[in-house]
Amino acid sequence: MIRIIALSFFLLLFSCSDDSGTGPDNGDNALGSFRVDIDDTRWDATQGFVFSSLSAGDSFSLLSVSASKSISITESQASALSVSAPVSNLSGLEGTYALDGSAAAALSFVTTASENVVSYLSYSGQIIITKVTASNVKGTFNAMYVNTSDPEDTIMMSNGSFNASIINP
């Protein structure tokens, strides 16, 4: 169920735009970064297409990060992660989230070529949130993913890292 919510939230994030003019508080890339090795091939999000959203309440917080890459005019790829925790302060989101069903965390990857869409969801691995502020989130991840339409089709993502501006509508 959490994976369906995460995927829905991922799609919602891609419908938002960044007009804030602010970037992550890092020295590498003011527009954010999201990179990972997919089956030993480096994947970097297109510059300017890394976003994060944070919803924090009195006793529960939800953080999501999304990134996309344009391959061609008819082909693109997107990746997203989400974590939630029963915490009310931002630093309470920092930590390790197992992708084994024991934590409210999920990773997804979608590739689109013309009208062919292939969706993958993580089933093992971890997300590590190393820093969360009101305007920025940083972390690392690795996971095994399975194609939602073909359980024999799996991919491995390793050495994943992200540094994204938090953009709230």
N, C-alpha and C positions, 0 to 999 in steps of 0.2 A: 504494500500500500504506500509506504513512504517513497518508494521508487517512482510510482505513478505521480505522486505529489511533486517530487523533485523534477521530473520530466516536464510536468505542466508548468512549474515555476520557471524552468529553463526557457520554455517557449514564450512565456510572458516577458521575460527579461529581454529577449531579442526584439520585442515590439517596442521597447523603450529606446530613447535616444539620449546621448550625452550632450547637453548644451550647457553644462556647468562651467566649463573652461578650467576645471581643476584636474590635477592628476595625482597619482600616488606619491607618497613622500619617500621616493627613492632617487638614487642618482643615475640609474640605468636608463629608464625610458619613462618620461613624464606621462605617457599615454597608457602605461600598464604593460604587463607581460604575462604570457601564459605559454609555457613550453613543456613538451613531454616527448619521450621516445616511444613511438608506437611500433611494436615488433622490431625494435632496433633502428628505426628511421626517425630522425628528428622532425617534430611537428611544432611550428611556432605560429601562434595566432597572428592574424594580420594586424599591423600596428594601428591602434585606435579602436580595435574591436574586442577589448577586454573590459568587462563591467562587473560590478558587484552590487548587491542590494542587501540591506540589513533591516530586519524588523525586530525590534526589542520591546517587550512588554514588561509588566511588573515582575513576572516570574518565568518568562519563556522568551528565547531569542532564536531567530532563524537567519542564517547567513547563506547567500548563494553567490557563486562566481560563474560567469559565462564568458566564452571566448569563441570567435569564429575565424575561419580562414577561407578566403576566396581562392579557388583553384583555377577557375576559368569563368567565362560568362554564364555557363550553365551548370557549373559544379562548385559546391562549397562543402565545408565541414564545420562542425560546431561541437564544442565540449562544454560541459557544465558540471558543477559540483554544488552540493548543498549540505549543510550541517545544521542541526538544531539541538538546543540543550535547555534544561530548566534553570536558566540563569537570567538575571536582570542586568548584570554589568557586562560591558564588552569584553574585558579581559577574561571573564568566565568562559568565553567561547574558545579561548586558546587551549590547545591540547591535542591529543591523538584520538581519532575516531576510526574504529574498526569497521570494515565494510563486510561484515559477516552476519548482519541482522541484529547485532547486540547494541548498536548505536543508531540514532536517527541521522544517518549520513548516506549519501548516494553520489555516484558519478555516472554521467551519461555521455555518449558520443554519437553524433548523427552525421551521416554523409549523404549528400544529395547530388545526384547527377541527372539533369533534365527533370523527369518526373519520378525517377526511382529514388526512394528514400530508404536508407538502412539505418536502424537504430540499435545501439548497443547499450547495455546497462552493466554496471559493475556487480560482481558477485563475491569478490574477495579483494583484500588489499587494505589500504589505510589512507586517511587524509590527516595531515598534521597542520593545524593552524598555529603559526608561530607568533603572529602579531595581529591585533585588531585594534583600530582606533575609530573614532567617529567618521573618518574620511578614507581609511585605507585598510586593506587586509593582505597578509602575506602568508604563504605556506608551501607545503610540498605534498605530493601524493604518488601512489603507485597502485595499480589494480589489474585484475583480470576482468575482461568484459565478455559478455555473450550477446550474440545477435538475438534480438527479441523475436525474430521470425524463423531463425535457424539455429538451434542450440549446438550444432556441430561447428558453427562459425564463431571462433573466439579470437580476441586480440589481447596482447599484453601491453600495458602502459607502464613505463618505469621512468625514474628520474624526473618526475613532473614537478613543476614549480609555478607559482603564480604570485603576482603583486598587482593588485587592482584597486582603483578608486571605488569608494562606496557611493553609489548614486541612488538616492531614494526619491521616488516620485512625490 
